[in-house]
């Protein structure tokens, strides 16, 4: 345990863009899609862990080459958010595939967190990202099928 400025930066870089949904809600609005409770629980627990664990656990060391894949995954995620805003907040852009990659807005933050786990030599971030992946990716696939 211990505070990590780099972990805090990772958490903010990945989760702050989600706040855009409050100010710029999707059009048409998101509908409630039935998803298994177990996926909902994994997704919510994973979100909480991925916001708190990177900042609340000290790095085991820093592998500087791994900052590149972390930054790349975050940049892709931000570009996907820019696409959402530039589309006029079209709901479909939250789930549409990009270049054949399904639900990229669900995959990019998970990949960024796994890369950050390598960068910061922190297995707790990797475990948190794994929990998030178990819930967030399938939930997004289900939502994509209903949009």
C-alpha positions as CSV (number, residue, x, y, z in Angstrom):
1,X,0.0,0.0,0.0
2,X,1.1,3.5,-0.6
3,X,0.1,6.5,-2.7
4,X,1.2,6.6,-6.3
5,X,1.1,9.8,-8.3
6,X,1.6,7.9,-11.5
7,X,-1.2,5.5,-10.6
8,X,-3.5,8.5,-9.9
9,X,-2.7,9.9,-13.3
10,X,-3.5,6.6,-15.0
11,X,-6.9,6.4,-13.1
12,X,-7.8,10.0,-14.0
13,X,-6.7,9.6,-17.7
14,X,-8.9,6.5,-18.1
15,X,-12.0,7.4,-16.0
16,X,-12.3,11.1,-16.3
17,X,-13.6,11.0,-19.9
18,X,-16.6,8.9,-18.7
19,X,-17.8,12.0,-17.0
20,X,-18.5,13.5,-20.4
21,X,-21.6,11.3,-20.4
22,X,-23.1,13.5,-17.7
23,X,-22.6,16.7,-19.7
24,X,-23.0,15.2,-23.2
25,X,-25.5,12.3,-22.9
26,X,-25.9,10.0,-25.9
27,X,-28.5,10.6,-28.5
28,X,-30.8,8.7,-28.6
29,X,-30.4,8.1,-24.9
30,X,-29.1,4.8,-23.6
31,X,-31.7,2.2,-22.8
32,X,-31.5,-0.3,-20.1
33,X,-30.3,-3.6,-21.5
34,X,-30.8,-6.8,-19.6
35,X,-27.5,-8.1,-18.5
36,X,-26.7,-10.9,-16.1
37,X,-26.2,-9.7,-12.5
38,X,-22.8,-11.4,-12.2
39,X,-21.5,-9.2,-15.1
40,X,-23.0,-6.1,-13.6
41,X,-21.3,-6.9,-10.3
42,X,-17.9,-7.6,-12.0
43,X,-18.2,-4.4,-14.0
44,X,-19.0,-2.1,-11.0
45,X,-16.5,-3.7,-8.7
46,X,-13.9,-3.5,-11.5
47,X,-14.6,0.2,-12.0
48,X,-14.2,1.0,-8.4
49,X,-11.0,-1.1,-8.2
50,X,-9.5,0.5,-11.3
51,X,-10.2,4.0,-10.1
52,X,-8.7,3.4,-6.6
53,X,-6.1,0.7,-6.8
54,X,-3.6,2.5,-9.2
55,X,-3.5,5.5,-6.9
56,X,-3.6,3.5,-3.6
57,X,-0.8,1.1,-4.3
58,X,2.8,2.1,-4.7
59,X,4.6,0.9,-7.9
60,X,6.8,-2.1,-7.5
61,X,9.2,-0.3,-9.8
62,X,8.9,1.5,-13.1
63,X,9.5,-0.1,-16.5
64,X,9.8,3.0,-18.6
65,X,9.4,1.3,-22.0
66,X,5.9,0.2,-20.9
67,X,4.8,3.9,-20.7
68,X,4.5,3.7,-24.5
69,X,1.7,1.1,-24.8
70,X,0.0,2.7,-21.8
71,X,0.0,6.1,-23.4
72,X,-1.0,4.6,-26.8
73,X,-4.0,2.8,-25.2
74,X,-5.0,6.0,-23.4
75,X,-4.6,8.1,-26.6
76,X,-6.8,5.6,-28.5
77,X,-9.4,5.8,-25.8
78,X,-9.4,9.6,-25.9
79,X,-9.7,9.5,-29.7
80,X,-12.8,7.3,-29.3
81,X,-14.2,9.9,-26.9
82,X,-13.5,12.6,-29.5
83,X,-15.3,10.5,-32.1
84,X,-18.3,10.3,-29.8
85,X,-18.3,14.1,-29.2
86,X,-17.8,14.9,-32.9
87,X,-20.6,12.6,-33.9
88,X,-23.0,14.8,-31.9
89,X,-23.0,12.2,-29.1
90,X,-24.4,9.5,-31.2
91,X,-25.2,6.5,-29.0
92,X,-23.9,4.1,-31.6
93,X,-20.3,5.5,-31.3
94,X,-20.2,4.1,-27.8
95,X,-20.4,0.6,-29.1
96,X,-19.5,0.5,-32.8
97,X,-16.5,-1.5,-34.0
98,X,-13.5,0.4,-35.3
99,X,-11.4,-1.3,-38.0
100,X,-13.0,-4.6,-37.1
101,X,-12.3,-4.3,-33.4
102,X,-15.5,-4.8,-31.4
103,X,-16.5,-2.5,-28.6
104,X,-13.2,-0.5,-28.7
105,X,-14.5,1.8,-25.9
106,X,-14.6,-1.1,-23.6
107,X,-11.3,-2.7,-24.7
108,X,-9.1,0.4,-24.7
109,X,-9.4,1.3,-21.0
110,X,-8.8,-2.4,-20.0
111,X,-5.8,-2.6,-22.3
112,X,-4.5,0.7,-20.8
113,X,-4.8,-0.6,-17.3
114,X,-3.0,-3.9,-18.2
115,X,-0.2,-1.8,-19.8
116,X,-0.1,0.4,-16.7
117,X,0.2,-2.7,-14.5
118,X,3.4,-3.6,-16.5
119,X,4.6,0.0,-16.5
120,X,4.2,0.4,-12.7
121,X,5.1,-3.2,-11.9
122,X,1.9,-3.5,-10.0
123,X,0.0,-6.9,-10.1
124,X,-2.9,-5.3,-8.2
125,X,-3.7,-3.0,-11.1
126,X,-3.6,-6.1,-13.4
127,X,-6.0,-8.0,-11.1
128,X,-8.3,-4.9,-11.1
129,X,-8.2,-4.7,-14.9
130,X,-9.0,-8.4,-15.1
131,X,-12.1,-8.0,-12.9
132,X,-13.1,-5.0,-15.0
133,X,-12.6,-6.9,-18.2
134,X,-14.8,-9.8,-17.0
135,X,-17.8,-7.5,-16.5
136,X,-17.2,-4.5,-18.8
137,X,-16.4,-6.2,-22.1
138,X,-19.3,-8.7,-22.2
139,X,-21.7,-6.0,-20.9
140,X,-20.6,-3.7,-23.7
141,X,-21.0,-6.5,-26.3
142,X,-24.5,-7.1,-25.0
143,X,-25.3,-3.4,-25.2
144,X,-23.8,-3.2,-28.7
145,X,-26.1,-6.0,-29.9
146,X,-29.1,-4.0,-28.6
147,X,-28.2,-0.6,-30.0
